[in-house]
Amino acid sequence: MSPSESPLPKLSIRLHGGMHPRDCLAFAKTADEAGLQGVWFAENPFARGILAAATLCAAHTRNIHIGAGVFNPFSRHPSLMAMEIGALDEVSDGRVSLSIGAGVAGGVERMGFSYDKPLSAVRDAVAIVRGLLKGETVTYEGKVLSSKGIKLDYVARPGLPIHVAGRGDNTLAFCGEAADGWIVSNMCTPGFIAEASQIVFGAARKAGRTVLPEIVRYAPCVVRKDRAEAHLAAKLAVAEMLPGFVALSKRVATVKDALLIGTGLEESELDTAAARLKAGEDAGAVLDERHVAAYAVAGTPEDCLEQAASQKALGITDLALTFAGEMPHEEMRLLAGATR
């Protein structure tokens, strides 16, 4: 059965620069051996760059997809992105994709860059990288980034997929026009993704594209034989992120939408929960089943597959899961085993 015919999205894992590269490799090997389908990396400002870990994973796995990113065009010029991603793809024998996003505003500004035109920077980066991977000599004058007659001196894979991360309507439309997929951050609800995906798909159809972009959702995941145990562990994972995202939602309207749409939660309820968590209250007492359903994939293996299938029906093609329990390797095996 092809991925498009399956009732489930692809089931992958999410790794990040807060992890030691050898730990990333251990996770990737477990995922590969268990039959999960991908590893998606998240690179954050001033943590480890993900290329060391991604290269280890590419060299020591056989089947899983390697999603490298999310790179921002300020800390990495698109010419460097193309140089590195093409080489990583060679190591993996053609299993790599690239993800590009505007980055975290505060981190970009602390590096001395202006964050006035984040979408323009992403648009410029995608154009330059695509041209270079096609083997073209790229002269490009963008609003933020430019190139003058540059060309890779080796042959990269021209069809290497490029995904775009972001939440704003203009970014979603650009993703539909020009990207191979949309990367959806943690703490974005299925309801928000369902609405936002219509912008992506609408822009893709308007651009005359016959293959719609993939949608890759980041989410914490806990798989246990005991549903109550799984939900409690998922609440702990959500509690680590909720206060920061609630604070960000006060400055960025799309973050508020992403937190609320389809949850049955009011903004005031999220504010209260974030304040209680910051004050040190127990996540199990502060959060309820609505938070678990909105922001995590959690429960028995069968519960998790049911949730995954419901998200496939919304248009989500790949779940990039952060296994947040105390036994992540065992939980990966449990989830993968339930699909067979």
Secondary structure, 3 states (H helix, E strand, C coil): CCCCCCCCCEEEEEEECCCCHHHHHHHHHHHHHHCCCEEEEECCCCCCCCHHHHHHHHHHCCCCEEEEEEECCCCCCHHHHHHHHHHHHHHHCCCEEEEECCCCHHHHHHCCCCCCCHHHHHHHHHHHHHHHHCCCCEEEECCCCEEEEECCCCCCCCCCCEEEECCCHHHHHHHHHHCCEEEECCCCCHHHHHHHHHHHHHHHHHCCCCCCCEEEEEEEEEECCCHHHHHHHHHHHHHHHHHHHHHHHCCCHHHHHHHHCCCCCCHHHHHHHHHHHHCCCCHHHHCCHHHHHHHCEEECHHHHHHHHHHHHHCCCCEEEEEECCCCHHHHHHHHHHHCC
